[in-house]
Amino acid sequence: MNINDVLKKFENSQISELILKTDGIEIVTDGSDTEHKQALEFLKLHYAHKNSSGDHSSNQSITANQFAELLMNQQKANAQFNSKIIRTTLKEAVDQYLDDRKKTISERTYSAWQGEFKHLIVALGENTIVADISKDAYIHFRKRVIDILAPSSMDSRNSTYRNFFKWCIEHGRAEVNPVVALNLSRVQKAKFQGERGKVRKPFEASDLEKLFNDDVMQAIKKPCLFWMPLLAFFSGAREEELAEIKVDTIIPYETNKYQLHIGKSKTLAGIRFIPIHPKLIEIGFLDYVDEVKKTWGNSSTLFPYMTPVKERLSHKFSQEFGAHRTKLGIGKEKDFHSFRPTVIGVLKLNNVNSEFRREFVGHDSTEKEDTHLKNYARKTKFPLQHLEKEVLDKLDYAYSIGFNLPNIVYRKGRFTRYLKSRKIQKQDLKIKKSKALLE
């Protein structure tokens, strides 16, 4: 293999162990960052030597004496670098890192990091010098704290710590990053997800009968508790996706056929246009949309009175729906996001193609994709007419789980007074805050 190809593979972490032999001298890296770094420097020097000598053959090597000199110079450079390391305790480094990153991350992320770094500090010791934390020490910590989590949480937590130690290196607090990638196979991820992941149970017909009982629906006093379960029932959308919908994006795509634009989601695949089920139109959804526009304006969200908590508009709604569900006698193992597996399950039972299902509910593909699908086909969205025919027409709860939605009727203007009163409350609160700042 050409030495330049080796360099590229090495830098892309495709080589975990390297043996370099030159005139009787052999160097073997053990996978550690330090030895990888040194070996990479030797390779670069070797390549630079070949270029300067004018000989570009792939089998040329430097002499033992030249290599020994390079090794000695590298060791001297390492010694000088080590003498410049700032001996900082783990707690001090974490505080400095959080302070440095506070302006570039959200309040929610900052709060989550505080808890995650607390685990690291407690396990490794707040007075431990960052530069002295070895890979073995981190791996021991990881096995007890990180490796017991669900796969997505494992990757997220490991990445948080890896970026922290990377910052420490960049700011002279450490020389080596002790955090190594998890590199879980697809089989391992599936296994761990099944063992540790939070599996949301879908709603059964008996649960849906309680939620959409006509007396229950007519007694609801807040628009979000009335409409969000219905929207999720016909779309499988996440609660925050529904809370963020703008009313001016609810527009027709054909005569008497309307679309929802989900413009904010936890994944890129979640940002999508979906057709509104005709049953929602029949119940009176567009009448509610008009109420919101008249009281709050065209640019408002579907539930404009919601205020973000930790950057989530649906935070309070989530608590309210939990209390509502409990009052109806539905167990804690089922929450608002149980609508999601419910919809997916119904579509699957009704033989809806997996690609249509994924696009409709905003799921990333978990399958291995070929180059064409990954680069081109996945970026091409199905027309709304196709989703309507292949998804909405087959979202049949009666056939799949034996549930028939009751004849729910939305009385036009039902929530107008509520919307107006909440707008006044919000304006008054804004005025009070402004006066407090002036004082």
Secondary structure, DSSP 8 states (H G I E B T S, - for coil): --HHHHHHHHHTT--S--EEEETTEEEE--S-HHHHHHHHHHHHHHHHHHHHHT---TT----HHHHHHHHHHHHHHHHHHHHT----BHHHHHHHHHHHHGGGS-HHHHHHHHHHHHHHHHHH-TTSBGGG--HHHHHHHHHHHTTTS-HHHHHHHHHHHHHHHHHHHHTTS-SS---------HHHHHHHHHHHS-------HHHHHHHT-HHHHHH--SHHHHHHHHHHHTT---HHHHHT-BGGG-EEEETTEEEEEE---SSGGG-EEEE--HHHHHHTHHHHHHHHHHHH-TTSBSSTT---BTTBTTHHHHHHHHHHHHHTT--TT--GGGHHHHHHHHHHHTT--HHHHHHHHT----S---HHHHHTGGGS---HHHHHHHTGGG--HHHHH----------TTTTHHHHHHHHHHHHHHHHHHHHHHH-
